[in-house]
Amino acid sequence: MATLQSSSFLNSSTTFSSSSSCKKGRSMQEQQDFINGCYTNRIEQQLISPSTKNDHVNNNNPDPVINRVHLHSIKEAIADRVEMHKNIGEQRSQWNTMLLNSINCITLAAATITAIVATSPSPSLGLKLSSTLMYLASTGMLVIMNQLQPSQLAEEQRNAARLFQNLLHQIDTTLSIGHPVTTSDVKLALEKVLALDKAYPLPLLGTMLDKFPSKVEPAVWWPQQRRRNSKRVSENRDNWNGWSGKLEEEMRLVTKILEKKDQEEYIRLGKKALKLNKILAISGPVLTGVAAIGSLFVGNSSSWTAIFGVVPGALASIVNTIQHGGQVGMVFEMYRSNAGFFKYIKESIESNLMEKDVERRENGEVFEMKLALKLGRSLSELRDLVDSYSSCKREELDEFASKLF
């Protein structure tokens, strides 16, 4: 009997133990499934609609991590644009060389054939037609080349690549400083990219910059600065985010020098380069056209037909070499870009001075140092320039603000 009771007790104990372990195992499994389910749901919500994970957060203050992601995306787009503008700039520079050599070869060959026909006792009709067709071909190619100005196109792409590279460095600096990236940082970077796209378009049809504008103006590749009511820094506050009343007055004088001397000088030079380019662009096709007409009548008793068939062709080659070999269009674009550089510095200074909240300005000491470096001067040289400008009449100042170019 004792044995049966003992066996019964063991069986019941075993049954209870296995039942208990089953319940325990099932309970642990349910807990694990619940945890996994919650975790999976959270991941799915973040992947499917990441914007809803912070619905309780004010939309005016988005997550700085998201802003950094946006800034990295803009950075990737800028890097692609840098490479694209470099490649297209090289391509258009090769266009200039190829078209220059081709047109000169065709023009000189036509002039040579015309001279041979003029000196031969029995002029060949085939040679006359060949020289005429070659002159007409060079005339058409010159018209197209003068409208496109490949050297100027190449300079535009070089400027765009350099400015996009500069913007890329600015974004790298913003990301590496460690401060939280704000929505305004992302918006400003995007505006700068779009402004550069508008200032230096890639397509040739429809959006190409006018190569012979009626008015020479500085190049503008930055978004429009927002104007605010200015707030002068008190002279008694000598270190308000690096700004002081003396530094503000110094910056205002620098803007006057940049506008009256540097920017005005490069606008004047740009007008001269544009005028020369217009004269050369008209002269080349006119000369080859005259040579084409002269080559038709060469071989007659009159020697003037030979002169009109040969000399204008030779002059057209000289004009073409001066215009496109000397890259007059590129020189005009360089002057226009330099004038834009000084306008950009001027507006940067005005934008800081017009900011009411001094703490939102760029640090005054850092800004002054950056300005001096952009103008190729030391801080002492920049201050000496301002002192000399304030102590003499504006018309008597012969020194330019920039020493770089």
C-alpha positions in Angstrom: 0.0 0.0 0.0 2.8 2.4 0.9 4.4 1.6 -2.4 1.2 2.4 -4.3 0.8 5.7 -2.4 4.4 6.6 -3.1 4.0 5.8 -6.8 0.8 7.8 -6.9 2.5 10.7 -5.2 5.4 10.6 -7.6 3.1 10.4 -10.6 1.0 13.4 -9.4 4.2 15.3 -8.6 5.5 14.6 -12.1 2.2 15.6 -13.7 2.1 18.9 -11.6 5.8 19.6 -12.5 5.3 19.1 -16.2 2.1 21.1 -16.2 3.8 23.9 -14.3 6.7 23.9 -16.7 4.4 23.9 -19.6 2.5 26.9 -18.2 5.8 28.6 -17.4 7.2 28.0 -20.9 4.0 29.1 -22.5 4.0 32.3 -20.4 7.6 33.1 -21.3 6.8 32.5 -25.0 3.8 34.8 -24.9 5.9 37.5 -23.2 8.6 37.1 -25.9 6.1 37.2 -28.7 4.5 40.3 -27.1 7.9 42.1 -26.9 8.9 41.1 -30.5 5.5 42.2 -31.7 5.8 45.6 -30.1 9.4 46.0 -31.4 8.4 44.9 -34.9 5.5 47.3 -34.9 7.7 50.2 -33.9 10.2 49.4 -36.6 7.5 49.1 -39.2 6.0 52.4 -38.2 9.4 54.1 -38.5 10.1 52.6 -41.9 6.6 53.1 -43.3 5.9 56.6 -42.0 8.9 58.1 -40.2 7.2 61.4 -40.1 4.5 60.1 -37.7 6.9 59.0 -35.0 7.2 62.5 -33.6 3.6 63.6 -34.1 3.6 65.0 -30.6 6.6 67.1 -31.3 6.0 70.6 -32.8 6.5 70.6 -36.6 8.4 73.8 -36.4 11.2 72.1 -34.5 11.9 68.9 -36.4 14.5 66.3 -35.4 18.1 67.6 -35.9 19.0 64.2 -37.1 16.5 64.5 -40.0 18.0 67.9 -40.9 21.5 66.3 -41.0 20.2 63.7 -43.4 18.7 66.4 -45.6 22.0 68.3 -45.6 23.9 65.1 -46.5 21.4 64.6 -49.4 22.0 68.2 -50.6 25.8 67.6 -50.3 25.6 64.5 -52.5 23.7 66.5 -55.2 26.3 69.3 -55.0 29.1 66.8 -55.4 27.4 65.5 -58.6 27.0 69.0 -59.9 30.7 69.7 -59.3 31.7 66.7 -61.4 29.2 67.5 -64.1 30.2 71.2 -64.5 33.9 70.2 -64.7 33.3 67.6 -67.4 31.1 69.9 -69.5 33.6 72.8 -69.0 36.3 70.6 -70.4 34.1 69.6 -73.3 33.2 73.2 -74.2 36.9 74.2 -74.0 37.6 71.5 -76.5 34.8 72.8 -78.7 36.5 76.2 -78.8 39.9 74.7 -79.9 38.3 72.3 -82.5 36.1 75.0 -84.1 38.9 77.5 -84.1 41.3 75.2 -85.9 38.6 73.9 -88.3 37.3 77.3 -89.4 40.8 78.7 -89.9 41.9 75.6 -91.9 38.8 75.9 -94.2 39.2 79.7 -94.6 42.9 79.5 -95.4 42.4 76.6 -97.8 39.7 78.6 -99.6 42.0 81.6 -99.9 44.8 79.4 -101.2 42.5 77.9 -103.9 41.3 81.4 -104.9 44.9 82.6 -105.3 45.7 79.6 -107.4 42.7 80.2 -109.7 43.6 83.9 -110.0 47.2 83.1 -111.1 46.3 80.3 -113.5 46.0 81.2 -117.2 42.8 79.1 -117.6 40.7 79.3 -114.4 38.9 76.1 -113.4 35.2 76.3 -112.6 35.5 73.4 -110.1 38.2 75.2 -108.1 36.2 78.4 -108.1 33.1 76.6 -106.8 35.1 74.7 -104.2 36.6 77.9 -102.8 33.2 79.6 -102.7 31.6 76.7 -100.9 34.4 76.6 -98.4 34.0 80.3 -97.7 30.3 79.8 -97.2 30.8 76.9 -94.9 33.3 78.9 -92.8 30.8 81.8 -92.7 28.0 79.6 -91.3 30.3 78.0 -88.8 31.6 81.4 -87.6 28.0 82.6 -87.1 27.2 79.6 -84.9 30.5 79.8 -83.0 30.1 83.5 -82.4 26.6 83.0 -81.0 27.7 80.2 -78.7 31.0 81.6 -77.6 32.6 78.3 -76.5 35.3 80.0 -74.5 32.7 81.9 -72.5 30.7 78.7 -72.0 33.8 77.0 -70.6 34.5 79.8 -68.2 30.9 79.7 -67.0 31.2 76.0 -66.2 34.6 76.6 -64.5 33.0 79.3 -62.3 30.1 77.0 -61.5 32.3 74.1 -60.5 34.4 76.3 -58.2 31.3 77.9 -56.6 29.6 74.5 -56.1 32.9 73.2 -54.6 32.9 76.2 -52.2 29.3 75.5 -51.2 30.3 71.9 -50.6 33.1 73.0 -48.2 30.6 75.3 -46.4 28.2 72.4 -45.8 31.1 70.2 -44.6 32.0 72.9 -42.1 28.4 73.1 -40.9 28.3 69.4 -40.3 31.7 69.1 -38.7 31.2 71.9 -36.1 28.9 69.8 -34.1 26.0 72.2 -33.6 22.5 70.9 -34.2 21.5 71.4 -37.9 18.4 73.5 -38.1 15.7 73.8 -40.8 17.1 77.2 -41.8 20.5 75.6 -42.6 18.8 73.1 -44.9 16.7 75.7 -46.5 19.6 78.1 -47.1 21.7 75.4 -48.6 18.9 74.4 -51.0 18.4 78.0 -52.0 22.1 78.4 -52.8 22.1 75.3 -55.0 19.0 76.5 -56.9 20.5 80.0 -57.3 23.7 78.5 -58.7 21.7 76.4 -61.1 20.0 79.5 -62.4 23.1 81.6 -62.6 25.1 78.9 -64.6 22.7 76.8 -66.6 23.9 73.7 -68.4 21.6 73.6 -71.5 22.5 75.6 -74.6 18.9 76.0 -75.9 16.4 78.2 -74.1 18.3 78.9 -70.8 21.7 79.8 -72.1 23.1 83.1 -70.9 23.0 86.0 -73.3 26.5 86.3 -74.7 26.0 89.9 -76.0 23.8 91.6 -73.3 22.6 95.1 -73.8 23.8 96.1 -70.3 26.8 94.7 -68.4 25.8 93.7 -64.9 27.7 91.7 -62.2 27.1 87.9 -62.1 24.7 86.9 -59.3 24.9 83.3 -58.1 23.5 83.6 -54.5 19.9 83.8 -53.2 18.5 87.2 -52.5 19.4 88.5 -49.0 16.5 89.2 -46.7 16.5 92.8 -45.6 15.9 93.6 -42.0 15.9 96.8 -40.0 19.4 97.5 -38.8 20.4 97.9 -35.2 23.6 99.7 -34.5 25.8 98.4 -31.9 26.5 100.8 -29.1 30.0 102.2 -28.9 30.1 101.3 -25.3 29.7 97.6 -26.1 33.1 96.6 -27.4 32.5 92.9 -27.7 28.9 92.0 -28.7 29.4 88.7 -30.5 32.7 90.2 -31.8 31.0 93.3 -33.1 31.5 96.9 -32.1 30.4 100.3 -33.3 33.9 100.8 -34.8 33.9 97.5 -36.7 30.4 98.3 -38.1 31.6 101.6 -39.4 34.7 99.9 -40.9 32.5 97.4 -42.7 30.3 100.2 -44.1 33.4 102.0 -45.5 34.6 98.7 -47.1 31.3 98.3 -48.9 31.6 101.8 -50.3 35.2 101.1 -51.5 34.1 97.8 -53.1 31.2 99.5 -54.9 33.0 102.7 -56.1 36.3 101.2 -57.0 36.5 97.4 -57.5 33.1 96.6 -58.8 32.9 99.7 -61.0 36.3 99.0 -62.5 35.4 95.5 -63.5 32.1 96.6 -65.0 34.1 99.2 -67.1 36.5 96.5 -68.3 33.6 94.2 -69.0 32.0 96.8 -71.2 35.2 97.2 -73.2 35.6 93.4 -73.6 32.0 93.1 -74.7 32.4 95.9 -77.3 35.5 94.3 -78.7 33.8 90.9 -78.9 30.8 92.3 -80.7 33.1 94.0 -83.3 35.0 90.8 -83.9 31.8 88.6 -84.0 30.4 90.8 -86.8 33.7 91.2 -88.7 34.6 87.5 -89.1 31.4 86.4 -91.0 31.3 89.6 -93.0 34.9 89.1 -94.2 34.3 85.5 -95.2 31.1 86.5 -97.0 32.9 89.1 -99.0 35.6 86.5 -99.8 33.0 84.1 -101.0 31.5 86.6 -103.4 35.0 87.6 -104.6 36.0 84.0 -105.3 33.0 83.6 -107.7 34.4 86.3 -110.0 38.0 85.5 -109.7 39.9 84.8 -113.0 38.4 87.7 -114.9 40.5 90.4 -116.4 40.2 92.6 -113.3 42.7 92.0 -110.5 40.2 93.4 -107.9 38.3 90.2 -107.9 41.4 88.3 -106.8 42.0 90.8 -104.1 38.5 90.5 -102.8 38.7 86.7 -103.0 41.9 86.3 -101.1 42.6 89.2 -98.7 39.2 89.1 -96.8 39.7 85.4 -96.2 43.2 86.0 -94.7 41.8 88.8 -92.6 38.9 86.6 -91.4 41.4 84.0 -90.1 43.2 86.7 -88.2 40.0 88.0 -86.7 38.9 84.5 -85.8 42.2 83.8 -84.1 42.0 87.1 -82.1 38.5 86.5 -81.0 38.4 82.8 -80.2 42.2 82.1 -79.8 42.4 85.1 -77.5 39.2 83.9 -75.8 37.6 87.4 -75.6 34.3 85.9 -74.5 36.1 84.2 -71.6 37.7 87.5 -70.6 34.3 89.2 -70.6 32.8 86.4 -68.4 35.8 86.7 -66.1 35.3 90.5 -65.6 31.5 89.9 -65.1 32.2 87.2 -62.5 34.8 89.4 -60.7 32.3 92.2 -60.5 29.8 89.7 -59.1 32.3 88.6 -56.5 32.6 92.1 -55.1 28.9 92.5 -55.1 28.6 89.3 -53.2 31.0 90.5 -50.5 29.2 93.8 -50.3 25.8 92.2 -49.8 27.3 89.8 -47.3 28.5 92.7 -45.2 25.1 94.5 -45.6 23.2 91.3 -44.6 25.2 91.1 -41.3 24.8 94.8 -40.6 21.0 94.7 -41.3 20.5 91.8 -38.8 18.7 93.2 -35.7 19.7 90.4 -33.4 23.5 90.8 -33.1 23.8 87.3 -31.7 22.4 85.9 -34.9 25.1 87.6 -36.9 28.3 85.8 -37.9 31.0 86.5 -35.2 32.4 90.0 -36.0 36.1 89.1 -35.5 35.8 85.9 -37.7 33.9 87.8 -40.3 36.5 90.6 -40.5 39.3 88.0 -40.9 37.4 86.2 -43.7 36.8 89.4 -45.4 40.5 90.4 -45.3 41.5 87.0 -46.7 39.0 87.3 -49.6 40.4 90.6 -50.5 44.0 89.3 -50.2 44.9 91.5 -47.3 45.9 91.2 -43.7 43.8 92.7 -40.9 46.2 95.6 -40.5 46.1 96.3 -44.2 42.4 96.2 -44.3 42.2 98.7 -41.4 44.8 100.9 -43.0 42.7 101.0 -46.2 39.6 102.1 -44.3 41.6 104.8 -42.5 43.1 106.1 -45.7 39.6 106.2 -47.3 38.0 108.0 -44.4 40.9 110.6 -44.2 40.8 111.6 -47.8 38.2 112.5 -50.5 36.6 109.5 -52.2 37.7 110.6 -55.6 41.4 110.8 -54.5 41.6 107.2 -53.3 43.5 105.3 -56.0 43.8 102.0 -54.1 41.4 99.1 -54.7 40.0 97.0 -51.9 41.1 93.7 -53.4 44.7 92.7 -54.0 43.9 89.4 -55.5 42.7 90.6 -58.9 
